[in-house]
Amino acid sequence: MLYRIQIEKLQQKLISLIKHCWHRDKESRYGTRPVIASISLGQTRNFDFRKKDHHQSKYSLPLPSGSLLFMKGDLQEFWEHRIAKSTIPMKERINLTFRLI
């Protein structure tokens, strides 16, 4: 399976607290074009993208439990992302992040 091969190459795992703020995973230790895989477990949440220099250019992608999202290429250079806040109560959500270092 293609996903299994790529996940095995990803070396660093992170479990992080989601703060709902716009950000880029732009750390020099991951290189200029990091490869990041993200597995979502639990409550479906919207994953938002917006252009770093043109905030009107936005996209939203629902991430149901078991979703695998790859971020690579110039995404961290030119786009910001976040898990959207919600006005309705949400159940728990866990995100596992893997980075190629």
N, CA, C and O atoms as a MOPAC input file, in Angstrom:
PM7 MOZYME 1SCF
protein

 N      0.84700 1    -1.17500 1     0.00000 1
 C      0.00000 1     0.00000 1     0.00000 1
 C      0.89300 1     1.24000 1     0.00000 1
 O      1.84800 1     1.30600 1     0.77400 1
 N      0.60500 1     2.20900 1    -0.84100 1
 C      1.41900 1     3.41500 1    -0.99300 1
 C      1.59400 1     4.16300 1     0.31400 1
 O      2.70900 1     4.57000 1     0.63900 1
 N      0.51800 1     4.35900 1     1.07900 1
 C      0.61100 1     5.10300 1     2.32500 1
 C      1.55800 1     4.44000 1     3.30800 1
 O      2.31200 1     5.12500 1     3.99900 1
 N      1.53000 1     3.12000 1     3.37900 1
 C      2.39100 1     2.40000 1     4.32300 1
 C      3.86400 1     2.63800 1     4.00100 1
 O      4.66900 1     2.84500 1     4.90900 1
 N      4.21700 1     2.61100 1     2.74500 1
 C      5.60200 1     2.84400 1     2.34700 1
 C      6.03800 1     4.24700 1     2.75300 1
 O      7.12900 1     4.41400 1     3.29800 1
 N      5.22900 1     5.23500 1     2.50500 1
 C      5.60500 1     6.60700 1     2.82200 1
 C      5.65400 1     6.84800 1     4.32400 1
 O      6.55600 1     7.54200 1     4.79400 1
 N      4.73300 1     6.31000 1     5.08200 1
 C      4.72400 1     6.48500 1     6.53900 1
 C      5.97700 1     5.87800 1     7.14700 1
 O      6.53500 1     6.44700 1     8.08600 1
 N      6.44000 1     4.73100 1     6.63800 1
 C      7.63800 1     4.09600 1     7.17500 1
 C      8.87100 1     4.97700 1     7.00800 1
 O      9.81100 1     4.86400 1     7.79400 1
 N      8.89100 1     5.84700 1     6.00800 1
 C     10.01900 1     6.74300 1     5.78700 1
 C      9.99400 1     7.95000 1     6.72000 1
 O     11.02700 1     8.58100 1     6.94200 1
 N      8.84400 1     8.27000 1     7.25800 1
 C      8.71200 1     9.42300 1     8.14100 1
 C      9.24100 1     9.05200 1     9.51600 1
 O      8.84000 1     8.03900 1    10.08900 1
 N     10.14400 1     9.87300 1    10.04700 1
 C     10.92500 1     9.46300 1    11.19900 1
 C     10.52500 1    10.09700 1    12.51400 1
 O     10.68800 1     9.46100 1    13.55500 1
 N     10.02100 1    11.29000 1    12.52600 1
 C      9.71100 1    11.95700 1    13.78500 1
 C      8.20700 1    11.99000 1    13.97700 1
 O      7.46400 1    12.31600 1    13.05100 1
 N      7.75900 1    11.65300 1    15.17700 1
 C      6.34100 1    11.66000 1    15.49800 1
 C      6.06300 1    12.74500 1    16.52700 1
 O      6.86800 1    12.97100 1    17.43100 1
 N      4.94400 1    13.40400 1    16.39300 1
 C      4.55700 1    14.44900 1    17.34500 1
 C      3.11500 1    14.24400 1    17.77500 1
 O      2.26500 1    13.85300 1    16.97500 1
 N      2.85500 1    14.50600 1    19.01400 1
 C      1.48700 1    14.63500 1    19.50300 1
 C      1.38700 1    16.05900 1    20.02100 1
 O      2.14800 1    16.45200 1    20.90500 1
 N      0.46200 1    16.82900 1    19.48300 1
 C      0.43500 1    18.24300 1    19.84100 1
 C     -0.95400 1    18.69000 1    20.26200 1
 O     -1.96800 1    18.13500 1    19.84000 1
 N     -0.96800 1    19.70200 1    21.10000 1
 C     -2.19100 1    20.35700 1    21.52500 1
 C     -2.57800 1    21.34900 1    20.42900 1
 O     -1.77400 1    22.19600 1    20.04100 1
 N     -3.78800 1    21.24300 1    19.94100 1
 C     -4.24400 1    22.11900 1    18.86900 1
 C     -4.72500 1    23.43200 1    19.47000 1
 O     -5.58700 1    23.44300 1    20.34900 1
 N     -4.16300 1    24.54300 1    18.99000 1
 C     -4.50000 1    25.85200 1    19.54800 1
 C     -5.38700 1    26.69700 1    18.64100 1
 O     -5.72200 1    27.82600 1    18.99900 1
 N     -5.77000 1    26.19100 1    17.49700 1
 C     -6.68600 1    26.85100 1    16.56700 1
 C     -6.11700 1    28.11400 1    15.92800 1
 O     -6.87400 1    28.85400 1    15.29900 1
 N     -4.83500 1    28.39400 1    16.05700 1
 C     -4.29100 1    29.61100 1    15.45000 1
 C     -3.64900 1    29.28100 1    14.09800 1
 O     -3.19100 1    28.16300 1    13.86500 1
 N     -3.63100 1    30.27200 1    13.22800 1
 C     -2.99500 1    30.10500 1    11.92000 1
 C     -1.48800 1    29.95800 1    12.12500 1
 O     -0.89200 1    30.68300 1    12.92200 1
 N     -0.88000 1    29.02200 1    11.40700 1
 C      0.56300 1    28.82500 1    11.53200 1
 C      1.11000 1    28.06500 1    10.32500 1
 O      0.36300 1    27.53400 1     9.50300 1
 N      2.43600 1    28.03200 1    10.25100 1
 C      3.15900 1    27.21700 1     9.26800 1
 C      4.14400 1    26.36900 1    10.04700 1
 O      4.68900 1    26.82700 1    11.05100 1
 N      4.38100 1    25.15000 1     9.61000 1
 C      5.39100 1    24.29300 1    10.22500 1
 C      6.70800 1    24.57100 1     9.50100 1
 O      7.15900 1    23.77600 1     8.67600 1
 N      7.30300 1    25.69100 1     9.81700 1
 C      8.46700 1    26.19400 1     9.08700 1
 C      9.67500 1    26.19400 1    10.00500 1
 O     10.17700 1    27.25800 1    10.36800 1
 N     10.14300 1    25.03200 1    10.37900 1
 C     11.32500 1    24.92100 1    11.22300 1
 C     12.49200 1    24.46600 1    10.36000 1
 O     12.34900 1    23.53200 1     9.57200 1
 N     13.63000 1    25.10600 1    10.49700 1
 C     14.77800 1    24.82300 1     9.63700 1
 C     15.25900 1    23.38000 1     9.74200 1
 O     15.81100 1    22.84300 1     8.78200 1
 N     15.05600 1    22.74800 1    10.89400 1
 C     15.53400 1    21.36300 1    11.03400 1
 C     14.78100 1    20.39700 1    10.12700 1
 O     15.25100 1    19.28100 1     9.90300 1
 N     13.62200 1    20.79700 1     9.60000 1
 C     12.86500 1    19.94500 1     8.68900 1
 C     13.18800 1    20.24300 1     7.22600 1
 O     12.60800 1    19.62000 1     6.33700 1
 N     14.08800 1    21.16800 1     6.95800 1
 C     14.43900 1    21.52600 1     5.58900 1
 C     13.52400 1    22.59600 1     5.03500 1
 O     12.61100 1    23.06400 1     5.71400 1
 N     13.77600 1    22.97800 1     3.79700 1
 C     13.00600 1    24.05900 1     3.18400 1
 C     11.65500 1    23.59700 1     2.65800 1
 O     10.74500 1    24.41000 1     2.50000 1
 N     11.51200 1    22.31100 1     2.38500 1
 C     10.24800 1    21.77200 1     1.87300 1
 C      9.90600 1    20.49700 1     2.64400 1
 O     10.01700 1    19.39900 1     2.10000 1
 N      9.48800 1    20.63400 1     3.91400 1
 C      9.25300 1    19.44600 1     4.73600 1
 C      8.09700 1    18.59200 1     4.22700 1
 O      7.15200 1    19.08800 1     3.61400 1
 N      8.20000 1    17.30300 1     4.49800 1
 C      7.11000 1    16.36400 1     4.23400 1
 C      6.49500 1    16.01700 1     5.57900 1
 O      7.17700 1    15.52300 1     6.47700 1
 N      5.19800 1    16.28100 1     5.71100 1
 C      4.48700 1    16.07100 1     6.96900 1
 C      3.25000 1    15.23400 1     6.68700 1
 O      2.46400 1    15.55000 1     5.79400 1
 N      3.08500 1    14.17000 1     7.45200 1
 C      1.87200 1    13.35500 1     7.37700 1
 C      1.12100 1    13.53000 1     8.68900 1
 O      1.73200 1    13.52700 1     9.75800 1
 N     -0.17500 1    13.68000 1     8.62000 1
 C     -0.98700 1    13.94700 1     9.78800 1
 C     -2.18200 1    12.99400 1     9.79700 1
 O     -2.94800 1    12.93100 1     8.83500 1
 N     -2.33000 1    12.25200 1    10.90200 1
 C     -3.45700 1    11.33400 1    11.05300 1
 C     -4.40200 1    11.92100 1    12.10200 1
 O     -3.98800 1    12.23900 1    13.21700 1
 N     -5.66300 1    12.05900 1    11.73200 1
 C     -6.68100 1    12.59900 1    12.64200 1
 C     -7.53000 1    11.46800 1    13.20000 1
 O     -7.97700 1    10.58900 1    12.46300 1
 N     -7.74700 1    11.50200 1    14.50600 1
 C     -8.57700 1    10.51000 1    15.18300 1
 C     -9.60900 1    11.23800 1    16.03700 1
 O     -9.28400 1    12.22200 1    16.70100 1
 N    -10.83200 1    10.76500 1    16.02100 1
 C    -11.87000 1    11.38200 1    16.84000 1
 C    -12.80000 1    12.25900 1    16.03000 1
 O    -13.08100 1    11.97900 1    14.86400 1
 N    -13.27300 1    13.31700 1    16.65200 1
 C    -14.25500 1    14.24300 1    16.07900 1
 C    -13.78600 1    14.81200 1    14.74700 1
 O    -12.64000 1    15.24500 1    14.62200 1
 N    -14.67100 1    14.81100 1    13.75200 1
 C    -14.38100 1    15.46600 1    12.47900 1
 C    -14.21700 1    16.96000 1    12.71100 1
 O    -15.04800 1    17.59200 1    13.36300 1
 N    -13.15800 1    17.50800 1    12.18200 1
 C    -12.91000 1    18.95500 1    12.27400 1
 C    -12.49600 1    19.45800 1    10.90100 1
 O    -12.00000 1    18.69500 1    10.07200 1
 N    -12.70200 1    20.74400 1    10.67100 1
 C    -12.27200 1    21.35000 1     9.41400 1
 C    -10.82600 1    21.80800 1     9.52700 1
 O    -10.43500 1    22.44900 1    10.50200 1
 N    -10.04700 1    21.47000 1     8.52000 1
 C     -8.65000 1    21.87800 1     8.40900 1
 C     -8.62300 1    22.99100 1     7.37900 1
 O     -8.93400 1    22.76400 1     6.20900 1
 N     -8.25300 1    24.19100 1     7.80200 1
 C     -8.28000 1    25.37100 1     6.94000 1
 C     -6.88500 1    25.70800 1     6.42100 1
 O     -5.88900 1    25.57100 1     7.13100 1
 N     -6.83800 1    26.15300 1     5.16100 1
 C     -5.62000 1    26.67000 1     4.54700 1
 C     -5.89200 1    28.09400 1     4.08400 1
 O     -6.99800 1    28.40300 1     3.64100 1
 N     -4.89600 1    28.96000 1     4.18500 1
 C     -5.01300 1    30.28700 1     3.57800 1
 C     -3.63200 1    30.71600 1     3.08400 1
 O     -2.61000 1    30.32300 1     3.64600 1
 N     -3.62000 1    31.51800 1     2.03900 1
 C     -2.34900 1    32.02700 1     1.52100 1
 C     -1.73000 1    32.96900 1     2.54100 1
 O     -2.41600 1    33.80500 1     3.12800 1
 N     -0.44800 1    32.82800 1     2.74100 1
 C      0.28100 1    33.63200 1     3.72900 1
 C      0.16000 1    35.12100 1     3.44300 1
 O      0.02200 1    35.91600 1     4.37300 1
 N      0.20900 1    35.51000 1     2.18600 1
 C      0.19800 1    36.92800 1     1.82600 1
 C     -1.11700 1    37.39700 1     1.19300 1
 O     -1.20000 1    38.52300 1     0.70100 1
 N     -2.14700 1    36.53700 1     1.20400 1
 C     -3.44600 1    36.90400 1     0.64200 1
 C     -4.51700 1    36.10700 1     1.38700 1
 O     -4.98500 1    35.07700 1     0.90100 1
 N     -4.89600 1    36.58700 1     2.56000 1
 C     -5.77500 1    35.84000 1     3.46000 1
 C     -7.17200 1    35.58900 1     2.90400 1
 O     -7.91100 1    34.77500 1     3.46000 1
 N     -7.55200 1    36.26200 1     1.82800 1
 C     -8.86000 1    36.00400 1     1.22600 1
 C     -8.86200 1    34.67600 1     0.46700 1
 O     -9.93000 1    34.11300 1     0.22500 1
 N     -7.69400 1    34.16800 1     0.08800 1
 C     -7.58900 1    32.86800 1    -0.58100 1
 C     -7.57400 1    31.78200 1     0.48700 1
 O     -6.53300 1    31.49100 1     1.07500 1
 N     -8.75500 1    31.17900 1     0.73500 1
 C     -8.90600 1    30.18500 1     1.80000 1
 C     -9.56700 1    28.92400 1     1.25700 1
 O    -10.35900 1    28.96100 1     0.31500 1
 N     -9.21500 1    27.81900 1     1.87900 1
 C     -9.83000 1    26.52800 1     1.56700 1
 C    -10.04500 1    25.78900 1     2.87300 1
 O     -9.29700 1    25.97700 1     3.83200 1
 N    -11.06600 1    24.95000 1     2.90700 1
 C    -11.36400 1    24.17800 1     4.10500 1
 C    -11.58800 1    22.72400 1     3.70600 1
 O    -12.24000 1    22.43600 1     2.70300 1
 N    -11.03800 1    21.81300 1     4.50500 1
 C    -11.10600 1    20.39200 1     4.21400 1
 C    -11.53700 1    19.64700 1     5.47600 1
 O    -10.82500 1    19.70000 1     6.47900 1
 N    -12.69200 1    18.94900 1     5.46000 1
 C    -13.08500 1    18.19900 1     6.64900 1
 C    -12.16800 1    16.98900 1     6.84600 1
 O    -11.86200 1    16.27600 1     5.89100 1
 N    -11.73400 1    16.76300 1     8.08200 1
 C    -10.87300 1    15.62400 1     8.41000 1
 C    -11.61700 1    14.69100 1     9.36400 1
 O    -11.56200 1    14.88200 1    10.57900 1
 N    -12.31100 1    13.68500 1     8.83000 1
 C    -12.98400 1    12.71600 1     9.70300 1
 C    -11.96500 1    11.79500 1    10.37100 1
 O    -10.80200 1    11.76100 1     9.97000 1
 N    -12.39300 1    11.06200 1    11.37200 1
 C    -11.51100 1    10.14600 1    12.08700 1
 C    -10.88400 1     9.14900 1    11.11700 1
 O    -11.57200 1     8.56000 1    10.28300 1
 N     -9.58000 1     8.97000 1    11.23800 1
 C     -8.84200 1     8.06700 1    10.35900 1
 C     -8.27000 1     8.74100 1     9.13500 1
 O     -7.62600 1     8.08400 1     8.31700 1
 N     -8.49000 1    10.04900 1     8.98500 1
 C     -7.96300 1    10.76700 1     7.82200 1
 C     -6.44300 1    10.82100 1     7.85500 1
 O     -5.83600 1    10.96600 1     8.91600 1
 N     -5.84600 1    10.70400 1     6.69000 1
 C     -4.40200 1    10.86900 1     6.52200 1
 C     -4.18500 1    12.03500 1     5.58000 1
 O     -4.59900 1    11.98700 1     4.42100 1
 N     -3.53700 1    13.08400 1     6.06800 1
 C     -3.28100 1    14.28900 1     5.29000 1
 C     -1.78200 1    14.43200 1     5.09300 1
 O     -1.02300 1    14.38700 1     6.06100 1
 N     -1.34600 1    14.60400 1     3.84400 1
 C      0.05900 1    14.88500 1     3.55100 1
 C      0.21500 1    16.35700 1     3.22500 1
 O     -0.55700 1    16.90500 1     2.43800 1
 N      1.20800 1    17.00300 1     3.82400 1
 C      1.57300 1    18.37500 1     3.47900 1
 C      3.02400 1    18.32100 1     3.02600 1
 O      3.89200 1    17.83000 1     3.74900 1
 N      3.28400 1    18.83000 1     1.81900 1
 C      4.65200 1    18.78900 1     1.30300 1
 C      4.83800 1    19.87400 1     0.25800 1
 O      3.93600 1    20.67600 1     0.01500 1
 N      6.00100 1    19.89500 1    -0.35300 1
 C      6.29200 1    20.89300 1    -1.37000 1
 C      6.40000 1    22.27800 1    -0.76000 1
 O      7.00100 1    22.45500 1     0.29900 1
 N      5.81800 1    23.25600 1    -1.43000 1
 C      5.89800 1    24.65100 1    -0.98400 1
 C      4.77500 1    25.04200 1    -0.02100 1
 O      4.62100 1    26.22200 1     0.29400 1
 N      4.00400 1    24.08900 1     0.44200 1
 C      2.86100 1    24.41500 1     1.29500 1
 C      3.27100 1    25.22900 1     2.52000 1
 O      2.62200 1    26.22800 1     2.83100 1
 N      4.32300 1    24.83200 1     3.21600 1
 C      4.73600 1    25.53900 1     4.43000 1
 C      5.34800 1    26.90600 1     4.11600 1
 O      5.40200 1    27.77600 1     4.98500 1
 N      5.80300 1    27.09400 1     2.89100 1
 C      6.40000 1    28.37100 1     2.49600 1
 C      5.33700 1    29.43300 1     2.21000 1
 O      5.49100 1    30.58900 1     2.60600 1
 N      4.25800 1    29.04300 1     1.52100 1
 C      3.29800 1    30.02200 1     1.01200 1
 C      1.90400 1    29.95600 1     1.63500 1
 O      1.06600 1    30.81800 1     1.36700 1
 N      1.65100 1    28.94500 1     2.45900 1
 C      0.32800 1    28.76600 1     3.04000 1
 C      0.40600 1    28.61300 1     4.54700 1
 O      1.39100 1    28.09900 1     5.07600 1
 N     -0.63300 1    29.05800 1     5.23400 1
 C     -0.79900 1    28.83200 1     6.67300 1
 C     -1.95900 1    27.85700 1     6.83700 1
 O     -2.79500 1    27.72000 1     5.94300 1
 N     -2.00600 1    27.18400 1     7.97800 1
 C     -3.09700 1    26.24800 1     8.22100 1
 C     -3.50300 1    26.25900 1     9.68800 1
 O     -2.78200 1    26.77100 1    10.54400 1
 N     -4.66800 1    25.68700 1     9.96100 1
 C     -5.17500 1    25.59100 1    11.32500 1
 C     -6.32400 1    24.59000 1    11.35300 1
 O     -6.88500 1    24.23500 1    10.31700 1
 N     -6.65800 1    24.14800 1    12.55000 1
 C     -7.91500 1    23.44600 1    12.78300 1
 C     -8.90200 1    24.52700 1    13.19600 1
 O     -8.65900 1    25.27100 1    14.14600 1
 N    -10.00500 1    24.61000 1    12.48400 1
 C    -10.96800 1    25.69000 1    12.71300 1
 C    -11.64000 1    25.56000 1    14.07100 1
 O    -11.94500 1    24.45800 1    14.52800 1
 N    -11.86600 1    26.70300 1    14.70600 1
 C    -12.67000 1    26.74600 1    15.92700 1
 C    -14.11200 1    26.44300 1    15.56600 1
 O    -14.52500 1    26.59900 1    14.41700 1
 N    -14.86400 1    26.01200 1    16.54900 1
 C    -16.26900 1    25.71500 1    16.33100 1
 C    -17.10100 1    26.38300 1    17.42100 1
 O    -16.67800 1    26.47800 1    18.57300 1
 N    -18.27800 1    26.84000 1    17.04100 1
 C    -19.18000 1    27.44700 1    18.02300 1
 C    -20.03200 1    26.38600 1    18.71700 1
 O    -20.69100 1    26.66900 1    19.71700 1
 N    -20.01600 1    25.16100 1    18.18100 1
 C    -20.77500 1    24.07600 1    18.82300 1
 C    -19.80900 1    23.16800 1    19.58800 1
 O    -18.65000 1    23.02900 1    19.19800 1
 N    -20.28000 1    22.55300 1    20.67300 1
 C    -19.39900 1    21.65800 1    21.44100 1
 C    -18.90100 1    20.50000 1    20.57200 1
 O    -19.65700 1    19.93100 1    19.78500 1
 N    -17.64600 1    20.16800 1    20.72400 1
 C    -17.01900 1    19.09800 1    19.94400 1
 C    -16.50900 1    18.00700 1    20.86900 1
 O    -16.16900 1    18.25700 1    22.02500 1
 N    -16.46300 1    16.80100 1    20.34200 1
 C    -15.86800 1    15.68400 1    21.07400 1
 C    -14.34800 1    15.75100 1    20.92900 1
 O    -13.81700 1    16.60100 1    20.21500 1
 N    -13.66500 1    14.84800 1    21.61100 1
 C    -12.21100 1    14.83800 1    21.59800 1
 C    -11.67000 1    14.55400 1    20.19900 1
 O    -12.31900 1    13.91300 1    19.37200 1
 N    -10.45800 1    15.05400 1    19.96500 1
 C     -9.75500 1    14.82700 1    18.71100 1
 C     -8.27600 1    14.68800 1    19.03000 1
 O     -7.72500 1    15.45800 1    19.81700 1
 N     -7.64400 1    13.70900 1    18.42000 1
 C     -6.20200 1    13.50800 1    18.56900 1
 C     -5.59000 1    13.59800 1    17.18600 1
 O     -6.14500 1    13.08400 1    16.21500 1
 N     -4.45000 1    14.24900 1    17.10200 1
 C     -3.73000 1    14.36300 1    15.83900 1
 C     -2.33000 1    13.78400 1    16.03000 1
 O     -1.60700 1    14.18700 1    16.94100 1
 N     -1.95500 1    12.85000 1    15.18100 1
 C     -0.59700 1    12.29200 1    15.18300 1
 C      0.11600 1    12.83800 1    13.95600 1
 O     -0.37900 1    12.70200 1    12.83700 1
 N      1.27100 1    13.45200 1    14.15900 1
 C      2.01300 1    14.07200 1    13.08200 1
 C      3.35600 1    13.37900 1    12.91500 1
 O      4.06500 1    13.12300 1    13.88800 1
 N      3.69000 1    13.08300 1    11.67500 1
 C      4.96200 1    12.44400 1    11.33400 1
 C      5.70800 1    13.34400 1    10.36800 1
 O      5.12400 1    13.85900 1     9.41400 1
 N      7.00700 1    13.53700 1    10.61200 1
 C      7.82400 1    14.39400 1     9.75000 1
 C      9.02600 1    13.62700 1     9.24100 1
 O      9.61400 1    12.81100 1     9.95000 1
 N      9.37400 1    13.90500 1     8.00500 1
 C     10.58300 1    13.34700 1     7.41200 1
 C     11.73500 1    14.28900 1     7.77600 1
 O     11.73600 1    15.45300 1     7.37800 1
 N     12.71700 1    13.78300 1     8.53400 1
 C     13.84200 1    14.64100 1     8.92900 1
 C     15.15500 1    14.05300 1     8.42500 1
 O     16.21800 1    14.62900 1     8.65500 1

